[in-house]
Amino acid sequence: LGGAMKNVLAVATGVADGMGLGLNARAGLITRGLNEMLRLNIGIGGQPETLMGLAGLGDLVLTCTGDLSRNRRLGLALGRGQSIADAVREIGQVVESIQTADEVMRQAEAHGVELPIASNVRDVLHGDITPAEGLKRLMAREQKAEYPQALFAWIAGIAPANGRVWEPGCGSGQASRGLAEVFDEVFATDRSASQIAQAARIQKARFAVEPGERCSLPYASVDAV
């Protein structure tokens, strides 16, 4: 998934650079692109930490910034006003994103995951919209928090309501339901920090973790409630 999506996102960053939008725009697209990768990964049942290493974040940054990237070069050409046919002919190699964008969006639609950047890249590659129109679409989106407040408490091992501690290796505290289902529940709620803590306390009886034992992922950890 990481290898497929980074190609699609590299087109987006290439377009932004080709349009002369600057380094801040590139950084924003990479950051929001990682968010889209994480959401689709979890939506299809993957583990979020998989994409926080070289297979996800590392490959994404390289492909979005390296000028040897065929997909970034395609985006650069489109951002400068070239046609897809001319850009592909000039690159002279297979540009994976042209096919991959369709499959990424098929998966997203099948699992009910919204991917604004990938969706606009697909539409640009189909010739349905121009790069400028895609940019306008993204800029017109409603502003909201980058990540729901509940997400990182959940990742760190505090269960949302009706869930369990998720992290493998913390006693026998495995998820009682599909990961995607729990993830959807967290994203569908808007809880305050105190409400998250209360939900975790309510579910304490379900945790197969002793008090004081730590449940951790490579990038976040908390003491068991």
C-alpha positions as CSV (number, residue, x, y, z in Angstrom):
1,L,0.0,0.0,0.0
2,G,2.8,2.4,0.9
3,G,4.6,1.7,-2.4
4,A,1.4,2.3,-4.4
5,M,0.2,5.4,-2.6
6,K,3.5,7.2,-2.6
7,N,3.5,7.2,-6.4
8,V,0.1,8.9,-6.5
9,L,1.2,11.5,-3.9
10,A,4.4,12.1,-5.7
11,V,2.4,13.3,-8.7
12,A,0.6,15.8,-6.4
13,T,3.8,17.2,-5.0
14,G,5.3,17.3,-8.5
15,V,2.3,19.3,-9.8
16,A,2.6,21.8,-6.9
17,D,6.3,22.3,-7.6
18,G,5.6,22.5,-11.3
19,M,3.1,25.3,-10.6
20,G,5.7,27.1,-8.5
21,L,3.7,26.8,-5.3
22,G,6.8,26.6,-3.1
23,L,8.3,24.4,-0.4
24,N,5.5,25.0,2.1
25,A,3.0,23.6,-0.3
26,R,5.2,20.5,-0.9
27,A,5.6,19.9,2.8
28,G,1.8,20.3,3.3
29,L,1.0,17.7,0.6
30,I,3.5,15.2,2.0
31,T,2.1,15.6,5.5
32,R,-1.5,15.3,4.4
33,G,-0.5,12.6,2.0
34,L,0.9,10.5,4.9
35,N,-2.5,11.1,6.7
36,E,-4.3,9.6,3.7
37,M,-1.9,6.6,3.6
38,L,-2.5,5.9,7.3
39,R,-6.3,6.1,7.0
40,L,-6.5,3.8,4.0
41,N,-4.0,1.4,5.6
42,I,-6.0,1.1,8.8
43,G,-9.3,1.1,6.8
44,I,-8.2,-2.1,5.0
45,G,-7.0,-3.7,8.3
46,G,-3.3,-2.7,8.3
47,Q,-1.2,-1.6,11.3
48,P,-0.4,2.2,11.4
49,E,3.2,1.7,12.5
50,T,4.0,-0.1,9.2
51,L,3.7,3.2,7.4
52,M,5.7,5.2,9.9
53,G,9.0,3.6,8.8
54,L,10.8,3.2,5.5
55,A,8.0,1.4,3.8
56,G,5.7,4.4,4.2
57,L,7.1,7.7,5.4
58,G,10.6,7.1,4.1
59,D,9.6,6.1,0.6
60,L,7.0,8.8,0.5
61,V,9.5,11.6,1.3
62,L,12.0,10.3,-1.2
63,T,9.5,9.8,-4.1
64,C,7.9,13.2,-3.5
65,T,11.2,15.1,-3.4
66,G,13.7,13.2,-5.6
67,D,14.0,14.3,-9.2
68,L,14.7,10.8,-10.3
69,S,11.1,9.8,-9.4
70,R,9.1,9.2,-12.5
71,N,5.9,10.0,-10.8
72,R,7.2,13.3,-9.4
73,R,8.5,14.1,-12.9
74,L,5.1,13.5,-14.3
75,G,3.6,15.9,-11.8
76,L,6.2,18.5,-12.6
77,A,5.3,18.3,-16.3
78,L,1.6,18.5,-15.6
79,G,2.1,21.5,-13.3
80,R,4.0,23.2,-16.1
81,G,1.2,22.7,-18.5
82,Q,2.3,19.6,-20.5
83,S,-0.1,16.9,-21.5
84,I,0.0,13.5,-19.9
85,A,0.9,11.9,-23.3
86,D,3.8,14.3,-23.8
87,A,5.1,13.9,-20.3
88,V,5.0,10.1,-20.4
89,R,6.8,10.1,-23.8
90,E,9.5,12.5,-22.4
91,I,10.0,10.3,-19.3
92,G,10.3,7.2,-21.5
93,Q,9.6,4.7,-18.7
94,V,6.5,3.3,-17.0
95,V,4.8,5.8,-14.7
96,E,3.0,3.7,-12.2
97,S,0.7,6.3,-10.8
98,I,-1.4,6.4,-14.0
99,Q,-2.8,3.0,-13.2
100,T,-2.2,3.0,-9.4
101,A,-4.4,6.0,-8.8
102,D,-7.5,4.1,-10.0
103,E,-6.8,1.1,-7.7
104,V,-6.0,3.3,-4.7
105,M,-9.4,5.0,-5.1
106,R,-11.2,1.7,-5.7
107,Q,-9.9,0.5,-2.4
108,A,-10.8,3.8,-0.7
109,E,-14.3,3.8,-2.0
110,A,-14.8,0.1,-1.1
111,H,-13.7,0.8,2.5
112,G,-15.4,4.2,2.9
113,V,-12.2,6.2,3.3
114,E,-12.0,9.8,2.0
115,L,-8.7,10.6,0.2
116,P,-8.9,14.2,-1.1
117,I,-5.4,14.4,-2.6
118,A,-5.4,11.0,-4.2
119,S,-8.9,11.6,-5.6
120,N,-7.8,14.8,-7.2
121,V,-4.7,13.2,-8.7
122,R,-6.9,10.5,-10.2
123,D,-9.1,13.1,-11.8
124,V,-6.2,15.1,-13.2
125,L,-4.7,11.9,-14.6
126,H,-8.0,11.1,-16.3
127,G,-8.1,14.5,-17.8
128,D,-11.4,15.3,-15.9
129,I,-9.9,18.4,-14.3
130,T,-6.8,20.6,-14.7
131,P,-4.1,20.8,-12.0
132,A,-5.3,24.3,-11.2
133,E,-8.9,23.0,-10.7
134,G,-7.6,20.2,-8.4
135,L,-5.7,22.8,-6.3
136,K,-8.9,24.9,-6.1
137,R,-10.8,21.9,-4.8
138,L,-8.3,21.2,-2.1
139,M,-8.1,24.8,-1.0
140,A,-12.0,24.9,-0.8
141,R,-12.2,22.1,1.7
142,E,-13.4,22.9,5.2
143,Q,-10.7,23.5,7.7
144,K,-10.6,21.0,10.6
145,A,-8.1,19.4,13.0
146,E,-5.4,17.4,11.3
147,Y,-6.1,14.4,13.5
148,P,-9.1,13.7,15.8
149,Q,-8.2,14.2,19.4
150,A,-9.1,10.6,20.2
151,L,-6.7,9.1,17.7
152,F,-3.4,9.3,19.6
153,A,-4.9,8.1,22.8
154,W,-6.2,5.1,20.9
155,I,-2.8,4.4,19.3
156,A,-1.1,4.7,22.6
157,G,-3.2,1.9,24.1
158,I,-6.2,3.6,25.6
159,A,-9.3,2.0,24.1
160,P,-12.3,4.0,22.8
161,A,-15.7,3.2,24.1
162,N,-16.7,-0.4,23.4
163,G,-13.1,-1.2,22.3
164,R,-10.1,-2.9,23.8
165,V,-6.5,-2.2,24.1
166,W,-5.2,-2.9,20.5
167,E,-1.5,-3.2,20.7
168,P,-0.3,-6.8,20.2
169,G,2.1,-8.0,22.9
170,C,0.4,-6.2,25.8
171,G,-0.7,-9.3,27.8
172,S,-3.5,-10.8,25.8
173,G,-5.2,-7.5,25.1
174,Q,-6.1,-8.1,21.5
175,A,-8.8,-6.2,19.7
176,S,-12.2,-7.8,20.1
177,R,-13.4,-6.5,16.8
178,G,-11.8,-5.7,13.4
179,L,-9.2,-2.9,13.6
180,A,-11.0,-0.9,10.8
181,E,-14.2,-1.0,12.9
182,V,-12.5,0.3,16.0
183,F,-10.7,2.9,13.9
184,D,-14.0,4.1,12.3
185,E,-15.5,4.4,15.8
186,V,-12.7,6.6,17.0
187,F,-12.9,8.8,14.0
188,A,-16.6,9.1,14.2
189,T,-16.5,10.6,17.7
190,D,-15.4,13.9,19.2
191,R,-14.4,13.2,22.7
192,S,-12.6,15.5,25.1
193,A,-9.5,14.2,26.9
194,S,-11.5,13.5,30.1
195,Q,-14.1,11.6,28.1
196,I,-11.4,9.4,26.5
197,A,-10.0,8.7,29.9
198,Q,-13.4,7.8,31.3
199,A,-14.1,5.5,28.4
200,A,-10.8,3.8,29.0
201,R,-11.7,3.3,32.7
202,I,-15.0,1.8,31.8
203,Q,-13.3,-0.7,29.6
204,K,-10.5,-1.5,32.1
205,A,-12.1,-4.8,33.0
206,R,-11.7,-5.9,29.4
207,F,-8.0,-5.2,29.3
208,A,-5.8,-8.2,29.8
209,V,-3.1,-5.8,31.1
210,E,-1.9,-5.5,34.6
211,P,-1.8,-2.0,36.2
212,G,1.5,-0.4,35.5
213,E,2.3,-2.6,32.5
214,R,3.1,-0.5,29.4
215,C,1.5,-0.8,26.0
216,S,3.6,0.9,23.4
217,L,4.0,1.5,19.7
218,P,7.3,2.7,18.3
219,Y,6.2,6.3,18.5
220,A,3.8,6.5,21.5
221,S,3.3,4.8,24.8
222,V,1.2,5.2,28.0
223,D,0.9,3.3,31.2
224,A,-2.0,0.9,31.3
225,V,-5.1,2.6,32.9
